Amino acid sequence: MKKFMDESFLLTNETGAELYNKFAKDMPIIDYHCHLSPQEIYENKRFKNITEAWLYGDHYKWRVMRANGIEEEFITGNANDYDKFMAWAKTVPMTIGNPLYNWTHLELQRFFGIDTILNEKTAPEIWELINKQLSGEGFGARDLITKSNVKVICTTDDPIDSLEYHQKLKEDDDFDVKVFPSFRPDKGLNINQEGYGEWIKKLGDISEINITNYDAFLTALQSRIEFFHSLGGRVSDHALDVVMYEETSKEEAEAIFAKALNGEKVSLEEEKKYKSYTLVFLGQNYERLNWVMQFHMHALRNNNTRMFNRLGPDVGFDSINDTALAKPLSRLLDSLDKKEALPKTILYSLNPNDNYIIGAMIGNFQGGGIPGKIQFGTAWWFNDQKDGMLDQMKALANLGLFSRFIGMLTDSRSFLSYTRHEYFRRLACDLIGSWVESGEVPYDLDMLGDIVKGICYHNAENYFQFE
């Protein structure tokens, strides 16, 4: 029996362990998609206790706490932080088999040097030990980032954001980690969503363009892309919960936009046309500036109406969508490729049934002398666990070039989430090691070491070409 989460954690073969320890373990991190706050990074946010650092905003934990019968008062409610921590400690033993069990203990070990198993009995002591550390030096947001060997962070930013703190970070010579904005224009594409007209007005205000027609809208979006670019932004991100594509003309898109600007609802067919034309326009701009375009697909959001009305979005009531993907995604990518304007693109799906659809799809649009131009993004959200990561990596390896994979990201709001890169790297090395030990791949440490270092860091470094 192996010891719980020792140095061989997730490493089941000797070659995998050798690859991890020699090549993966100490590689830096490029976190090219996350939800960290640039303000908190700039201000080197300090945490008053472990609950604030661990549980505030973490819908992964909130979901399993609800499943464990914890009252909402101790999750998102007004209970004090100690009681919320105790509620989490009560839940942790029930999470065996869930990645949260391992992530929790990795974070205890790596950030706080605590090997004790977290449960109701040990929680009071762990509460005191961690909070004492958090109150001392070296545990601000920047410190946690630096300790994790992070070199680049890409936050998620609305086009109407001022990017005030990105500007301050760019001018701050005391912090070596590069923090760049990512362009997330979902609110400008969701034409039937409540608040669309108000968002358009804010876009006009911040871009200093009077948006009275579609041309002005596109000009404002382009202006904001240029502004993001001036601050080092090289990445866009789109939540395509349902992937849509419908051939249309600019004249049709103009008429649909005018209808929505007038406060009228547009039909599903009109929504498809508007989104298609606007996405193609955005993609052309990304390609012009050598950006990377990201599609996060197949989330089904805000399933619980009662809790949405009570707590709002992004609090743990989202799940997996299953609408048609292959044809509309193909047409959307092809519409850009026909214009020779398809940017580097990363495709993620929340539905694991899409693994082979995406793994095959990316092969249709590779080229331009760019290794892995179209990427099958790392296992995302509900797939961000041992089986999900391995299934994604195997699908990519079976259908494309695993060796050109740009690897892991955190997709997190927590500064303690960087241990997920270790979790991923251990699994990736173990997978490659298993191929070696079964005789499918030669034991060539020079070749394998370069591949491992590429997947951990260098592939992303070359792909994004950040400043």
Secondary structure, DSSP 8 states (H G I E B T S, - for coil): ---TT-TTTT--SHHHHHHIIIIITT--EEE-S----HHHHHTT---SSHHHHHTTT-HHHHHHHHHTT--GGGTTSS--HHHHHHHHHHHGGGGTTSHHHHHHHHHHHHHH---S--STTTHHHHHHHHHHHHTSTT-SHHHHHHHTTEEEEE--B-TT---HHHHHHHT-TT--SEEE-EE--HHHH-TTSTTHHHHHHHHHHHHT----SHHHHHHHHHHHHHHHHHTT--EEEEEESS-------HHHHHHHHHHHHTT----HHHHHHHHHHHHHHHHHHHHHTT-EEEEEE-EE----HHHHHHH-SSSS--EE-----HHHHHHHHHHHHHTT---EEEEEES-GGGHHHHHHHGGGS-BTTBTTSEEE----GGG-SHHHHHHHHHHHHHHS-GGG--------S-TTTTHHHHHHHHHHHHHHHHHHHTTSS---HHHHHHHHHIIIIIHHHHHH---
